[in-house]
Amino acid sequence: MNIRKSWLLSFLFAVVLSVSATAMTPPTVKGSSAVTEQITELLQGIDEQVAESTTVYVDFMINAKSEIIVVSTNNKNLDRTIKSKLNYKAINSGKLETFKKYTLPVSIQKK
């Protein structure tokens, strides 16, 4: 009887963890092609600093002045470069909410 309870509790714990993990993923920037284009323009020239083509996920927010604040990236080698190119650059943020975390996948192609 105790083994059944242990298995049941373990299963329920795993389900709760998996549901909470998927619920906490930040929204991606979809439908805001103007914002994506502006960020692409700001990142011009970054392709010269990569050894191979890669995709970097950039987590960012928009502050009250419509400036980009980069929270983090998934690439340690390009983190500082991306932050220096994007942080506190004003953009036309459109429908994006202020101080809400967004994730933008950025594909960088080696020339």
FITI-98764 format. One line per field, with one value per residue (C-alpha): residue number from 1; chain; x, y, z. Coordinates in Angstrom, 1 decimal. Layout:
BEGIN
num	(NUM, ...)
chaine	(A, ...)
east	(X, ...)
north	(Y, ...)
up	(Z, ...)
end
This chain:
BEGIN
num	(1, 2, 3, 4, 5, 6, 7, 8, 9, 10, 11, 12, 13, 14, 15, 16, 17, 18, 19, 20, 21, 22, 23, 24, 25, 26, 27, 28, 29, 30, 31, 32, 33, 34, 35, 36, 37, 38, 39, 40, 41, 42, 43, 44, 45, 46, 47, 48, 49, 50, 51, 52, 53, 54, 55, 56, 57, 58, 59, 60, 61, 62, 63, 64, 65, 66, 67, 68, 69, 70, 71, 72, 73, 74, 75, 76, 77, 78, 79, 80, 81, 82, 83, 84, 85, 86, 87, 88, 89, 90, 91, 92, 93, 94, 95, 96, 97, 98, 99, 100, 101, 102, 103, 104, 105, 106, 107, 108, 109, 110, 111)
chaine	(A, A, A, A, A, A, A, A, A, A, A, A, A, A, A, A, A, A, A, A, A, A, A, A, A, A, A, A, A, A, A, A, A, A, A, A, A, A, A, A, A, A, A, A, A, A, A, A, A, A, A, A, A, A, A, A, A, A, A, A, A, A, A, A, A, A, A, A, A, A, A, A, A, A, A, A, A, A, A, A, A, A, A, A, A, A, A, A, A, A, A, A, A, A, A, A, A, A, A, A, A, A, A, A, A, A, A, A, A, A, A)
east	(0.0, 2.8, 4.5, 1.4, 1.1, 4.8, 4.4, 1.2, 2.7, 5.9, 3.7, 1.6, 4.8, 6.2, 2.9, 2.8, 6.5, 5.9, 2.8, 4.4, 7.5, 5.4, 3.2, 6.3, 7.8, 8.0, 6.0, 7.8, 7.5, 4.9, 2.8, 5.2, 7.2, 8.0, 9.7, 11.6, 12.8, 14.0, 15.9, 17.4, 18.6, 20.2, 22.1, 23.7, 27.3, 27.1, 27.5, 31.2, 31.8, 30.5, 32.5, 29.4, 25.8, 23.7, 20.4, 20.4, 17.3, 17.2, 15.1, 14.2, 11.7, 10.5, 10.7, 8.4, 10.6, 10.2, 13.8, 15.0, 16.4, 18.1, 17.6, 19.6, 20.6, 21.3, 24.8, 27.6, 29.9, 27.5, 25.8, 27.9, 27.9, 24.1, 23.6, 25.9, 24.0, 20.5, 20.4, 18.6, 18.1, 14.7, 12.3, 8.7, 7.4, 3.9, 1.7, 4.3, 3.6, 6.1, 8.2, 6.9, 9.5, 9.6, 11.8, 13.1, 15.0, 17.8, 19.4, 22.9, 24.4, 28.1, 29.3)
north	(0.0, 2.4, 1.6, 2.6, 5.9, 6.6, 6.0, 8.0, 11.0, 10.8, 10.7, 13.7, 15.6, 15.0, 16.1, 19.3, 20.1, 19.6, 21.7, 24.5, 24.5, 24.8, 27.5, 29.7, 29.9, 33.6, 34.6, 35.0, 38.0, 37.0, 39.3, 42.2, 42.1, 45.8, 45.1, 42.1, 44.2, 47.0, 44.6, 43.0, 46.4, 47.0, 43.7, 44.4, 43.4, 40.8, 38.0, 38.9, 37.8, 34.2, 31.1, 29.3, 29.9, 29.8, 30.7, 32.8, 33.2, 36.8, 37.4, 41.1, 43.6, 47.1, 49.9, 52.9, 54.9, 52.2, 51.1, 47.5, 45.9, 42.6, 40.2, 37.3, 35.2, 31.5, 32.0, 33.1, 34.0, 36.5, 37.7, 40.8, 41.7, 41.4, 43.4, 46.2, 46.5, 46.3, 47.6, 51.0, 51.4, 53.1, 51.3, 51.6, 48.9, 48.8, 46.4, 45.1, 45.5, 47.3, 45.2, 41.9, 39.4, 38.4, 35.9, 36.5, 33.8, 35.5, 33.5, 34.6, 33.4, 33.2, 35.1)
up	(0.0, 0.8, -2.5, -4.4, -2.5, -3.2, -6.9, -7.1, -5.3, -7.5, -10.6, -9.5, -8.6, -12.1, -13.7, -11.6, -12.5, -16.2, -16.3, -14.4, -16.6, -19.8, -18.3, -17.4, -20.8, -22.0, -25.0, -28.3, -30.4, -33.0, -35.2, -34.4, -37.6, -37.2, -33.9, -35.4, -38.3, -36.0, -33.8, -37.0, -38.1, -34.7, -34.9, -38.3, -38.4, -35.6, -38.2, -38.6, -35.0, -35.2, -36.2, -37.6, -38.2, -35.1, -33.5, -30.4, -28.2, -26.8, -23.7, -23.5, -22.2, -23.3, -20.7, -20.4, -22.9, -25.6, -25.1, -25.3, -22.2, -22.9, -19.9, -21.2, -24.1, -24.5, -26.0, -23.6, -26.5, -28.0, -24.8, -24.3, -28.0, -28.3, -25.1, -26.2, -29.6, -28.2, -24.6, -24.2, -27.9, -28.6, -31.0, -32.1, -29.8, -31.2, -29.2, -26.9, -23.2, -21.0, -18.6, -20.0, -20.9, -24.5, -26.3, -29.9, -31.8, -33.8, -36.6, -37.3, -40.6, -41.1, -44.2)
end
